[in-house]
Amino acid sequence: MGLALAARLLRTGHRVTIAGRSAARLATAHQELIAPDGAAAGRLATVQVDVGVEEQVAALAGAPYDHVVVTAVDAVGAYAPLPAFTVEAARTVLTTKILGPWLVAKHLGTALPAGGSLVFTSGAAAYRPGPGASMIATANGALESLARSLALELAPVRVNVVSPGWVDTPIWDTLAGDAKDERFAAMAARLPTGRVGTPDDIAQAMVALMDNGFITGTVLHVDGGHRLV
Ligand SMILES: NC(=O)c1ccc[n+]([C@@H]2O[C@H](COP(=O)([O-])OP(=O)(O)OC[C@H]3O[C@@H](n4cnc5c(N)ncnc54)[C@H](OP(=O)(O)O)[C@@H]3O)[C@@H](O)[C@H]2O)c1
């Protein structure tokens, strides 16, 4: 989703910094993002950061960002029945989905200009939980509460959340493996939209939240109607 957002913002002339833990994955993303014609190269920066490590997030402060969007999740071990769910996996989910956005708010949110915004990424599991995803559901719900609180504390900087439904991203290669196409087809048949989401569906919604100066403390559901079925 982060990659799709960066691509959309670069296409529309913005300056973009992408962040993640892996230098190699950032280099690949950089290549992919400037590939269309190379014209965006001067407007794209990469920064290696673990969103759960305070010194690394704090080191980003001082850059003149207008908006910061967090899409990070480390979901390794996060889809497991309770008896097999390790505390380490639970902490990793909470660190990436709750503590990370909170650290971003603490070190970057306070420095954003009026009209700037934070956008976090929760997920439909907060509303349509499934067995084995207890910590993901918990984190998504808590993140939305965090955003409402921060919308007051950081005002006039706006704080919003996009809550995606099932979206075809690399996370599903791990979650579903060879069963991905089958599971997506079954979900598509249930959804009012008749399809699962694309990363650009989410990127488009994030841009809408960044652009609209009268939206704050809001959760925008981009889930194909998943909450209703
Ligand atoms: N895909 C879905 O169907 C779906 C549905 C509902 C909600 N969501 C939520 O949407 C968000 C984006 O999901 P996605 O599908 O785009 O996931 P993804 O493809 O797995 O991407 C997650 C990104 O997070 C980065 N990341 C992980 N841990 C990090 C850390 N500690 N610090 C910094 N970056 C970190 C990863 O890069 P590195 O590993 O290189 O750091 C990766 O670029 C997540 O919050 C997810 O829970 C997804």
The ligand as an SDF file (V2000), in Angstrom:
LIG
                    3D

 48 52  0  0  0  0  0  0  0  0999 V2000
   -3.3210   -6.2540    2.6940 N   0  0  0  0  0  0  0  0  0  0  0  0
   -4.4700   -6.3630    3.3250 C   0  0  0  0  0  0  0  0  0  0  0  0
   -5.3680   -7.1230    2.9140 O   0  0  0  0  0  0  0  0  0  0  0  0
   -4.7530   -5.5370    4.5510 C   0  0  0  0  0  0  0  0  0  0  0  0
   -6.0500   -5.5790    5.0950 C   0  0  0  0  0  0  0  0  0  0  0  0
   -6.3410   -4.7910    6.1940 C   0  0  0  0  0  0  0  0  0  0  0  0
   -5.3620   -3.9880    6.7600 C   0  0  0  0  0  0  0  0  0  0  0  0
   -4.1120   -4.0010    6.2240 N   0  0  0  0  0  0  0  0  0  0  0  0
   -3.1180   -3.1140    6.8490 C   0  0  0  0  0  0  0  0  0  0  0  0
   -2.6120   -2.2340    5.8740 O   0  0  0  0  0  0  0  0  0  0  0  0
   -1.2660   -1.8780    6.1930 C   0  0  0  0  0  0  0  0  0  0  0  0
   -0.3690   -2.1180    4.9930 C   0  0  0  0  0  0  0  0  0  0  0  0
   -0.4300   -3.5040    4.6880 O   0  0  0  0  0  0  0  0  0  0  0  0
    0.2360   -4.1100    3.3640 P   0  0  0  0  0  0  0  0  0  0  0  0
   -0.6830   -5.1620    2.9110 O   0  0  0  0  0  0  0  0  0  0  0  0
    0.6700   -3.0330    2.4310 O   0  0  0  0  0  0  0  0  0  0  0  0
    1.5000   -4.8300    4.0440 O   0  0  0  0  0  0  0  0  0  0  0  0
    2.9230   -5.2420    3.3980 P   0  0  0  0  0  0  0  0  0  0  0  0
    2.8450   -5.3640    1.9240 O   0  0  0  0  0  0  0  0  0  0  0  0
    3.3920   -6.4090    4.2180 O   0  0  0  0  0  0  0  0  0  0  0  0
    3.8170   -3.9750    3.7340 O   0  0  0  0  0  0  0  0  0  0  0  0
    4.1410   -3.6820    5.0470 C   0  0  0  0  0  0  0  0  0  0  0  0
    5.2900   -2.7110    5.0190 C   0  0  0  0  0  0  0  0  0  0  0  0
    5.6300   -2.4180    6.3780 O   0  0  0  0  0  0  0  0  0  0  0  0
    7.0370   -2.3150    6.4530 C   0  0  0  0  0  0  0  0  0  0  0  0
    7.4010   -2.6040    7.8410 N   0  0  0  0  0  0  0  0  0  0  0  0
    7.1400   -3.7180    8.5530 C   0  0  0  0  0  0  0  0  0  0  0  0
    7.6220   -3.5980    9.7860 N   0  0  0  0  0  0  0  0  0  0  0  0
    8.2040   -2.3680    9.8610 C   0  0  0  0  0  0  0  0  0  0  0  0
    8.8730   -1.6690   10.8850 C   0  0  0  0  0  0  0  0  0  0  0  0
    9.0680   -2.1930   12.1000 N   0  0  0  0  0  0  0  0  0  0  0  0
    9.3410   -0.4180   10.6120 N   0  0  0  0  0  0  0  0  0  0  0  0
    9.1760    0.1310    9.3910 C   0  0  0  0  0  0  0  0  0  0  0  0
    8.5270   -0.4900    8.3810 N   0  0  0  0  0  0  0  0  0  0  0  0
    8.0610   -1.7320    8.6280 C   0  0  0  0  0  0  0  0  0  0  0  0
    7.5460   -3.3770    5.4750 C   0  0  0  0  0  0  0  0  0  0  0  0
    8.8370   -3.0490    4.9930 O   0  0  0  0  0  0  0  0  0  0  0  0
   10.1700   -3.7060    5.6590 P   0  0  0  0  0  0  0  0  0  0  0  0
    9.8200   -5.1360    5.9620 O   0  0  0  0  0  0  0  0  0  0  0  0
   11.2170   -3.5430    4.6110 O   0  0  0  0  0  0  0  0  0  0  0  0
   10.4290   -2.8980    6.8880 O   0  0  0  0  0  0  0  0  0  0  0  0
    6.5460   -3.2230    4.3360 C   0  0  0  0  0  0  0  0  0  0  0  0
    6.9790   -2.2750    3.4030 O   0  0  0  0  0  0  0  0  0  0  0  0
   -0.8970   -2.7110    7.4310 C   0  0  0  0  0  0  0  0  0  0  0  0
   -1.0740   -1.9230    8.5790 O   0  0  0  0  0  0  0  0  0  0  0  0
   -1.9110   -3.8410    7.4040 C   0  0  0  0  0  0  0  0  0  0  0  0
   -2.1610   -4.3570    8.7020 O   0  0  0  0  0  0  0  0  0  0  0  0
   -3.7730   -4.7510    5.1510 C   0  0  0  0  0  0  0  0  0  0  0  0
  1  2  1  0
  2  3  2  0
  2  4  1  0
  4  5  1  0
  4 48  2  0
  5  6  2  0
  6  7  1  0
  7  8  2  0
  8  9  1  0
  8 48  1  0
  9 10  1  0
  9 46  1  0
 10 11  1  0
 11 12  1  0
 11 44  1  0
 12 13  1  0
 13 14  1  0
 14 15  2  0
 14 16  1  0
 14 17  1  0
 17 18  1  0
 18 19  2  0
 18 20  1  0
 18 21  1  0
 21 22  1  0
 22 23  1  0
 23 24  1  0
 23 42  1  0
 24 25  1  0
 25 26  1  0
 25 36  1  0
 26 27  1  0
 26 35  1  0
 27 28  2  0
 28 29  1  0
 29 30  1  0
 29 35  2  0
 30 31  1  0
 30 32  2  0
 32 33  1  0
 33 34  2  0
 34 35  1  0
 36 37  1  0
 36 42  1  0
 37 38  1  0
 38 39  2  0
 38 40  1  0
 38 41  1  0
 42 43  1  0
 44 45  1  0
 44 46  1  0
 46 47  1  0
M  CHG  2   8   1  16  -1
M  END
$$$$
